[in-house]
Amino acid sequence: MTTQEIAARFNALAQQEKWFEIQDELFAADVKSIDPQESPYFGYAEGRAAVRKKGEDWVKKVREFHGASTTRPVVAGNHFAVGRNVDITVEGFGRIQMDEIMLYEVKDGQIISEQFFY
């Protein structure tokens, strides 16, 4: 799949909030997940299983889902980015309203890295 095709499939799943399906279908085995160094929420994970656990651990802490939206992807070369807005209540943090940019790198038809800016 091309970067454009992966971005389109990503968008179709993201609009349905199917984040684990995105991981299962589009992530490489050695994918990297990178959050800001000073993030109080997440850190770094490498490998599909570790990235999956990072997401599952976060979902377990979500107490209320108030809303979320994801923009359409912008593709440039072997990267694409989306904007994401999330409004959730999280154990230990309270209600969080987060605006972020999510940057993805594609190689050999799979997502090899995701990086978050918030």
N, C-alpha and C positions, 0 to 999 in steps of 0.2 A: 504494500500500500504506500502511496505517496504521502507526504506531509499534509497536503490538502485533504486527501481522503481520510486520513487519521483524524485531522481536526474536525471534519464533518461528522464522523462517527462519534467522536468525543462529544461534540455539541448535541447530537441527538440523545445520547445517554445522559449528559449533564442536565439537559432541560427536563428530564424525568427524575433527577436526583439519584441516578444509578451509579454512584461513585465506585462501589466495589466491582460492578460489572465493567467499568472502565479499566480498573486495574487488571481484572481477569483477562479481558479481551485485548487490551492495547499495550500493556506494560511489558517490557523486556524482563528476563529473569534477573538481570543484574541492575535493575532500575535504581536510581538514587532519588531520595526525597529530601529537599533542603529548605529549612525555615530560617528566618533571620536569626543570627547568632544570639541576640538578646531576647528572643521570644519566650514569654512565660508559659506558652501553650505547648509548643512542639520543639523537636530537635531535628537530628539528622537520622536517616535510616537508609540502609543499602540492601538491596535484594528484595524480590517480590514478597517474600514471607514477612520480612521485617517492616516493609512499607505497609503491608496489609495490617499487621499488628498495630502499627502506629495509628492507623485510621480506626481500627476496631476499639482501641483503648480510648480514643477521643469520643467516639459515638457512645460508649458506655457512660461517659460523664455528662452527656447532654440530658438535661432534665425537661426542657421545653423547647420546642421548635416554633419560633414566631414567624419565620419567613426567610426566603433566600432567593437569589436570582443570579444567573450567570449570563454574561454577554456572549455574543457570537465570537468565534475565534478570529484573530488577525494572524495571518500566516506570512512568514518571511523566511525564505530559504528552508532550512531544516528545523525551524522553530515555529511555535504558535503560542499566542497568549490570549487569555480571557480575563475579564474583570469579574469579580465575585463579591456579592454583598450577602452577609449572613447576619441574622438576628436570632440568637439562641440564648437560653439560660443553661449555664454549665456549672456542675458541681465544683465548688472551690473558687469560682470566679464570678458567679452571679450572671446577670444578663450582659451579653456581649453583642455589640453591633460592630462588625468587622467589614471593612472595605479592603479588598486585596487584589493584587494582580498575580495571576498564576501563569508561569512560563514553562513551556514544555519543549524538550528537545527530542527529535526523532532521528533514528538511524536504522537502516535496514528494515523499514516497515514497522518499527515498534517505538514506543516512548521509552527513552533511556534515562531521562531525568525530568523531575518536576521541581520547580523552585517557586517559593511564595514570598511576596513582598507585601507587608502590611504594617 
